[in-house]
Amino acid sequence: MSGFLPYGRQTIEDDDIAAVTEALRGDFLTTGPTVEAFETAFAAKVGAQHAIAVSNGTATLHLAMMSLGVGEGDVCIAPSVTFLATANCARYVGAEAVFADVDPDSGLMTPDTLARALSRVGDKRVKAVLPVHLRGDVCDLPALKAMASAAGAVLVEDAPHALGSIGTFGGVEHPVGDGAYSSFASFSFHPVKTLATGEGGMLTTNDAELAARARLLRSHGMVRPAGGDPWWYEMPELGFNYRIPDILCALGLSQLAKLDRFVARRRALTALYAERLAERCPRVRLAQSPAHSNPALHLLTVLIDFEAEGLSRRTVVDSLKSQGIGTQVHYIPVHRQPYYVNRQGLADLPGADAWYKRCLTLPLFPAMADGDVERVVDALAAILG
């Protein structure tokens, strides 16, 4: 691929454009049959009983918290290495976010880091634990679920990075989103994600009551009582407008049909990165994958000891950019954000800080050619000497 290589980008093909065009010519631009068709196909793909399509990934987490009845006085535990929304969804409903540390080499919440977070909760009620499948690698769901259940909480998988990833537990393969260990799994379809709709998200669950509640809250909390006048509606509780248009779901359906191809290409590019980095940049390591995880990586994150290299991360980022190679950092630990520091003080999370100090995300998306990986690794090797 010639020109500038971003760290991630959508793959939009002619049939995707045709699908959106067909939706534009249809009778429904929103709240129509394409939404339900996308939900049905997505649920089948990940092996869940229910899927609820919404306007964006953050909305999925907010709806999950509301559907589970999380509120004032409750605590939700989230890893510090994640996007802001994982913790913010607790605050949206009046609960507190307690941050778990992460493994410094994978960036993932682990049973050990969850145990330490639980020890800091005190006598507050833990309502939900939100493991993040960072980069696409799958957390240890059985162990985390057991610990959450013992604390009286449920598991909500924050899985925007992990569509197509598989966790193997007890010899059984579980696609992320199948609901085997969680009350909800949350996905995002932002353009850099594995499947793109522009903006959009999906909740999956195997609980019919939770699915019905999420659908209700997705559309203002509005119901139409049976036997009433055809125009009559009531709002027994406050909901939100988190609906997603048919236009975007048409794109999502088209993209979903290509998911296996996208995942295969991401895995092939990741393998090539691993091989070339070992040859050309032996001091640079791919983020560690747990043995139970077969990821469809959304992010290709490497760990670099910038201090030992005698270079700042900014120098490496700017040098790569000057050669037409984009990078990103995933993520600034959320426990260090001013809002949370002002609210609860600065937690001591050495794993999250060690991860952040060394992480750098390199380009990875299905349209990349093998030669693009060579280009990135060669440039990085030259910069690091």
QUIDAWO-V85344 format. One record per residue. RES is the residue in three letters. PHI is phi in whole degrees, -180 to 180 (999 if undefined). Layout:
BEGIN
res/phi
RES/PHI
RES/PHI
END
This chain:
BEGIN
res/phi
MET/999
SER/-83
GLY/84
PHE/-74
LEU/-102
PRO/-75
TYR/-70
GLY/-164
ARG/-161
GLN/-71
THR/-115
ILE/-111
GLU/-116
ASP/-59
ASP/-70
ASP/-65
ILE/-64
ALA/-64
ALA/-65
VAL/-68
THR/-61
GLU/-62
ALA/-64
LEU/-64
ARG/-88
GLY/-84
ASP/-82
PHE/-122
LEU/-96
THR/-152
THR/48
GLY/-113
PRO/-70
THR/-69
VAL/-63
GLU/-64
ALA/-63
PHE/-66
GLU/-60
THR/-63
ALA/-67
PHE/-67
ALA/-58
ALA/-65
LYS/-67
VAL/-94
GLY/84
ALA/-99
GLN/-82
HIS/-139
ALA/-138
ILE/-125
ALA/-86
VAL/-139
SER/-73
ASN/-166
GLY/-67
THR/-63
ALA/-62
THR/-61
LEU/-69
HIS/-62
LEU/-63
ALA/-62
MET/-63
MET/-65
SER/-64
LEU/-85
GLY/77
VAL/-71
GLY/-162
GLU/-54
GLY/87
ASP/-90
VAL/-125
CYS/-119
ILE/-106
ALA/-131
PRO/-69
SER/-74
VAL/-90
THR/-169
PHE/-78
LEU/-54
ALA/-62
THR/-61
ALA/-85
ASN/-61
CYS/-62
ALA/-68
ARG/-67
TYR/-57
VAL/-106
GLY/90
ALA/-85
GLU/-101
ALA/-99
VAL/-108
PHE/-94
ALA/-93
ASP/-72
VAL/-132
ASP/-64
PRO/-68
ASP/-102
SER/-113
GLY/79
LEU/-96
MET/-63
THR/-126
PRO/-55
ASP/-66
THR/-71
LEU/-67
ALA/-59
ARG/-67
ALA/-67
LEU/-61
SER/-70
ARG/-95
VAL/-75
GLY/73
ASP/-94
LYS/-76
ARG/-89
VAL/-85
LYS/-103
ALA/-149
VAL/-117
LEU/-119
PRO/-67
VAL/-109
HIS/-81
LEU/-59
ARG/68
GLY/122
ASP/-77
VAL/-90
CYS/-71
ASP/-79
LEU/-64
PRO/-59
ALA/-68
LEU/-66
LYS/-64
ALA/-61
MET/-69
ALA/-63
SER/-62
ALA/-63
ALA/-91
GLY/81
ALA/-116
VAL/-111
LEU/-100
VAL/-124
GLU/-79
ASP/-93
ALA/-122
PRO/-60
HIS/-87
ALA/-117
LEU/-64
GLY/97
SER/-78
ILE/-132
GLY/-109
THR/-108
PHE/-130
GLY/61
GLY/79
VAL/-113
GLU/-84
HIS/-125
PRO/-61
VAL/-60
GLY/105
ASP/-77
GLY/76
ALA/-66
TYR/-125
SER/-134
SER/-76
PHE/-141
ALA/-125
SER/-115
PHE/-126
SER/-127
PHE/-120
HIS/-58
PRO/-52
VAL/-84
LYS/-77
THR/-63
LEU/-125
ALA/-116
THR/-125
GLY/99
GLU/-132
GLY/150
GLY/-158
MET/-146
LEU/-105
THR/-121
THR/-160
ASN/-105
ASP/-102
ALA/-62
GLU/-68
LEU/-65
ALA/-63
ALA/-64
ARG/-68
ALA/-64
ARG/-64
LEU/-63
LEU/-72
ARG/-65
SER/-128
HIS/70
GLY/71
MET/-91
VAL/-127
ARG/-119
PRO/-59
ALA/-64
GLY/84
GLY/-84
ASP/-60
PRO/-62
TRP/-95
TRP/-79
TYR/-145
GLU/-135
MET/-123
PRO/-70
GLU/-151
LEU/-79
GLY/-123
PHE/-136
ASN/-93
TYR/-113
ARG/-72
ILE/-118
PRO/-71
ASP/-60
ILE/-57
LEU/-70
CYS/-69
ALA/-63
LEU/-65
GLY/-62
LEU/-62
SER/-64
GLN/-67
LEU/-61
ALA/-66
LYS/-104
LEU/-56
ASP/-60
ARG/-67
PHE/-61
VAL/-64
ALA/-60
ARG/-69
ARG/-61
ARG/-67
ALA/-66
LEU/-66
THR/-63
ALA/-62
LEU/-68
TYR/-57
ALA/-59
GLU/-67
ARG/-72
LEU/-64
ALA/-62
GLU/-78
ARG/-102
CYS/-134
PRO/-63
ARG/-86
VAL/-98
ARG/-118
LEU/-66
ALA/-55
GLN/-74
SER/-104
PRO/-63
ALA/-61
HIS/-83
SER/-103
ASN/-117
PRO/-83
ALA/-101
LEU/-61
HIS/-84
LEU/-125
LEU/-99
THR/-104
VAL/-112
LEU/-113
ILE/-128
ASP/-83
PHE/-61
GLU/-63
ALA/-66
GLU/-76
GLY/74
LEU/-132
SER/-81
ARG/-61
ARG/-59
THR/-62
VAL/-65
VAL/-61
ASP/-67
SER/-66
LEU/-65
LYS/-62
SER/-65
GLN/-103
GLY/81
ILE/-122
GLY/-90
THR/-138
GLN/-155
VAL/-121
HIS/-125
TYR/-140
ILE/-67
PRO/-54
VAL/-67
HIS/-66
ARG/-95
GLN/-69
PRO/-54
TYR/-58
TYR/-78
VAL/-63
ASN/-66
ARG/-84
GLN/-136
GLY/82
LEU/-95
ALA/-72
ASP/-95
LEU/-127
PRO/-65
GLY/-65
ALA/-64
ASP/-67
ALA/-67
TRP/-61
TYR/-61
LYS/-62
ARG/-114
CYS/-83
LEU/-153
THR/-98
LEU/-101
PRO/-60
LEU/-158
PHE/-163
PRO/-61
ALA/-77
MET/-66
ALA/-94
ASP/-55
GLY/-64
ASP/-68
VAL/-64
GLU/-58
ARG/-61
VAL/-65
VAL/-68
ASP/-61
ALA/-65
LEU/-65
ALA/-63
ALA/-66
ILE/-66
LEU/-83
GLY/75
END
